[in-house]
């Protein structure tokens, strides 16, 4: 499975020259349906090709633009490691592909910017959490929701303590051989002069600091809870290294190597569900307490501008509802239209993305759960 960081979301949001193609489709992890996924993707590519030709592009330019996506059809390993959905983004000069734990509706969108609304559940503070399973033999990062769990590859950190020690071998040897000599014929002093237990503790802590650095990069801007799984000795050390603000105090004790992801998910969900319920209830109460003070709004245009400028602390947006219009960054104005016009975008989508990029909390709920019966409701920081 792939992970989209907030930095990548920001990159996708930036305007680029030329037409933008966004493709989404459901995929399958196992079973005979996996054989149909490349076929369905091929059909989506054909639909994208026809759509680009209809926009007036020349056939050679269309083929060149779609070539990176065509290459996926020739990669059997790619199709053997799918999640629940596939998202593809293309311009004449850029290509992005993501295998994600979301079962998308099958669609192709061609516009002057990428269509990102289907990605928003990945960034909502409403049921998504992370689980870090730690043992001296391996480290696993899982992303979970109420119903799913997927492993995320940690590509830039040692995957075990033994591997971490290999990384540190040269430095340790240098420190050892330049230690104070105990006299002729005697070996230099022990590494740092520490007891074996202290030395092992220090090495594990250094390894955990590398893992924390990687998580800080992957989870930058996220506010989803993080659960630890492992023996208490390791969990205590990791808490010393941790810098992620949303690590919950409770952990899953025991050796996580003995548990499959589904078992870890079941135990983690019982810990994080109360966190989600409490956070949403507290934010609804905060909205009601601030109503009438200028710190809340249900006006779509006002919410878009506030989200753009980092004023939104929390945003409730209605699922399966669109409000069409246009934001002009030059004049800093928002136009809301009763019906979609050429060049319009979903302003609820825009407000949610801008709030996420600026560190706000976003909750996607049914329309009847929005405070004051509006398509959105925002709480401002100031």
Secondary structure, 3 states (H helix, E strand, C coil): CCCCCHHHHHHHHCCCCCCEEEEEEECCCCCCCHHHHHHHHHHHHHHHHHHHHHCCCCHHHHHHHHHHHHHHCCCHHHHCCCCCEEEEEEECCEEEEEEECCCCCCEEEEECCCCCHHHHHHHCCCCCEEEEEECCCCEEEEEECCCCEEEECCCCCCCCHHHHHHHHHHHHHHHHHCCCECCCCCCECCHHHCCHHHHHHHHHHHHHHHHHHHHHHHCCCCCCCEEEEECHHHHHHHHHHCCCCCECCCCEECCHHHCCHHHHHHHHHHHHHHHHHHHHHHHHHHHHHHCCCCCEECCHHHHHHHHHCCCEEEEEEECCCCCEEEEECCCCEEEEECCCCCCCEEHHHHHHHHHHHCCCEEEEECHHHCHHHCCEEEEECC
